[in-house]
Amino acid sequence: MIPIGTAKHYFTLLNVVFITVAAYLGVSGVYKVAVARLDYVKPAPVQAETADAPETAASLPLSHYREITERNLFNTRDEIQKPPA
């Protein structure tokens, strides 16, 4: 005769296995139904558009940006480089 505690453990283990198998089969069934209901649509052919040549911006001389460095808008000057007040 099998001890009662051991039989209870086997019964619990068997229930966990059955629940796992039932969940797997249930999810597999739902996925199969969902995939069967999807309509396959052939994608439209894609045509590549010709890209326009990028316009090159005119390069401005460095003196054009002197006001930015004079005003120190980005706080890039060190203490040594600051002009005397």
N, C-alpha and C positions, 0 to 999 in steps of 0.2 A: 504494500500500500504506500502511496506517495504522501509525504507529509503535507498538511494543509497549507502551510506557509509557502511551500514550493509550488504547489498547484496554483495558488493565487498569483504568484510571480509570473508563471507561464501564461496564465489567462490574461494578465495585464500586458505582457509582451505581445501576445497574439492579437489583442485589441489594437495596440499601437501599430502593428504591421498592417492589419486590415484597414485602419483609418488612413495610413499612408498610401496604400495601394488605391483605395477609393478616391482619395484626393488627386492622385496622379492621373487616374483614369478620367475623373471628372474634368480636370483642367485640359487634358488632351482632347476630350470630346468637345469642350467649349471652343478650343482653338480650331478644331476641324470644321465646326459649324460656322465659325466666324470667317474662316478662309473661304469656305464654299460660297458664302454670301457676297464676297467681294467680286466686283465686276472688273475684268481685265480690259484695260483701254490701252491700245497701242499708242505710244507717245508720238507726237507730231515731229517730223524731221526738223532738225535745227539747222538754220543757215547762219554761217559766220558773217558778221558784219565787218566791212572794211573799216579799219581805224584810220582816222585822219592823222596826219603827221602832227606831232605836238608842236605848238608854236613856242619858239624860244623867246623867253623874256629878255628884254634889253638889259644888259648888265650896266648898272650904274656905278660910277666911280665911288671910291671909299669916302671921299669928301661929302658925298650926299648924305651919309649916315653920321656925320660928325656931331650933329645936334644930340643924338642919342647918347653918345659917349660923354658929351659935355654935361648933359643933365643927369647922367648916371642913373637912368631909369631902372636898371636891373641890379643896382648895387654891386657892380663888378669891380670897382676900383678898390685897391687896397688903401690903407691909411697913408702909405708912403706916396702914392700916386695922386692923392687929392691936392688940388691947387690950394695955395695959401689964401686965407680969407681976408 
